[in-house]
Amino acid sequence: MGLFSRGPAVDLRLGPAGPHLPTSTLTARVGLDGDVRGVTSARVELGYVNRYPYRWAGRRVQATMNRDLDLFAPDTAGTDFGTDRTTTDWVHVLDAPLPVAGGTLRAGAHEVPLRLPSWSPGSSESLVRWEVRLHVERSGRDLRAAEAFEVVVPPPDAPAGFADERLDGTSSDVSIALDRDWWLPGEQLRGRVAVAPRVDLGASTLTVRLQRTVVSHPLVRTPGDTLIIDGPVVTIAEDAPLAPGVEATVPFAIDVPGDAAPSTETVHASLGWFVRVSVEPRRFTPGGPDRVRRGFGVHTAVDGPRSA
């Protein structure tokens, strides 16, 4: 809700109460306690504030000078040159005009329906804040108001498959199977790890942890490094005897954080989730410890598939 002390007071409210699904329609109600005169434009805008990391201080310029990898350039020593920062940009989705006649926006209530697109990213503290904004441009002081709302997203109708990704090690073949690919915040994610040693590993410890990644791909700024946030380690087997020719299968369960942000792709960044498995032999092995991860999705809407 926005209130202004100069001139007519304006009140912006949204309904029905959220959260809202993609393709649903919410109504913006603009209330005015008096006529607004000298108006050149009046509209309601739907969009989201996109938070994302980016590379600050001229990586592109340095790259054109073949200096992108010069970590010890004397002219940047002791500065914060080349650091990653976080910023926000407004992502416009749609506009809806308010009725203006003869330069006057009449007093009273004006209701505007706004339909969320099917591709709407889910709300999250780390990436997306949806808002409806009121813009009244006039000869005097412009009127502005904004109201935030929440968007929750279900799993996609045709989800892309997730595959295992080897991060480190060559001592064993490791595969991860999940009971399903999409999970809600607060659920206990369940699955199985299969380990087929290529060499005699002896007594080994198996652990799992969740990873959240944010991949930066801003439209204008230089992309920042991929941000990886590791969750707590959960030991699922200790001193497990691992020998060639014998595949070991170990079930596991790990909690998805209750405040987990949904998997999503926004204009400037993408957020993904992974289960990472580590196989740590007690003895030295030439192939080293094995680390493999598998992606999964987090959705925030309890019911209903995403509509087209």
Residue, then its C-alpha position, 0 to 999 in steps of 0.5 A: m500500500g502506498l500513501f502520499s501527503r501531497g495532493p490526492a492520496v493514492d492507495l494500492r492493494l492486491g487481491p485475492a490474497g496470495p500466494h499466486l501460481p503462474t497463469s493466475t490472475l490478480t487484481a490491482r485496486v488503485g484507490l484515489d480520494g480525489d481527482v488527479r489532474g495534469v496527468t500525462s500517463a497512468r499505468v500499473e506495471l507487473g514485474y520482479v526485482n531480480r537479485y544476482p551476482y556480477r563481476w565488478a571492475g572491468r574484467r572485459v576490459q582486462a580480457t581485451m588486453n590479454r590480462d584477464l589471468d594476471l592476478f598480480a598486476p601491480d596497478t591493481a595490487g591492494t584494491d578490490f579490482g575484479t571482485d564479485r558483487t551482488t545487485t538488483d535490477w527491475v524486470h518488466v513483465l507487463d503494463a496495464p493503463l489506467p483511464v485518463a480523460g482530458g488529463t484527469l485520473r478520476a477519484g474512486a477505485h480503479e481495478v486492473p486485472l494482471r495475469l502472471p505468465s506461465w514462465s513466472p519464476g518463483s519468489s525467493e529471498s535470494l533471487v526474485r521479489w514480485e511487485v505491482r507498481l503504480h506510475v502516475e506521471r503528471s505536470g506536478r509531483d508524480l505519484r508512485a506506489a508499489e506492493a509486493f506479492e508471492v509467486v509459488v511454482p509447481p514442477p514443470d509439466a515436462p521436467a528435464g532429466f537430471a544426470d550424475e556429474r563427476l566432480d573428482g576421483t576415478s577410484s569407483d563408479v558412483s551413481i545416485a538415484l532419487d525417489r523422485d526429481w522434484w521436492l518441496p522445502g522441508e521435505q526429506l529427500r530420499g534416494r540411494v547411492a551405488v558404488a562400484p569400486r575399480v580398485d580395492l578401497g577398503a574401509s570407506t566413509l560415504t557422505v551426502r550433502l545438498q548444494r545450492t548453486v547460483v549461475s550468473h548470466p546478466l544481460v549487460r554486466t559481466p557474469g560473476d563466478t558461479l556461487i555454490i552454497d554447501g549444506p551440512v554433511v550427512t554420513i550414510a556409511e562408515d567403514a564400509p568395505l569396498a572391493p572390486g566386483v562388488e557393488a554397494t548400495v546405500p540408502f540415504a535421507i537428507d532434509v531439504p531446508g524449510d526455506a529452500a528457494p525454488s529452482t528457477e531461471t531468471v533474466h539475470a541468474s539461475l538457481g539449481w539444487f544438487v545432491r553431492v556424494s563423497v566416497e572417502p577411503r581410509r587408505f590412499t588410492p591413486g584415483g583419490p576420493d570420488r565426488v559425484r553430484r546429481g541435480f534435483g528440483v525444488h518447487t514451492a506450490v503444493d498442488g497443480p502442474r504448471s499451465a502452458 
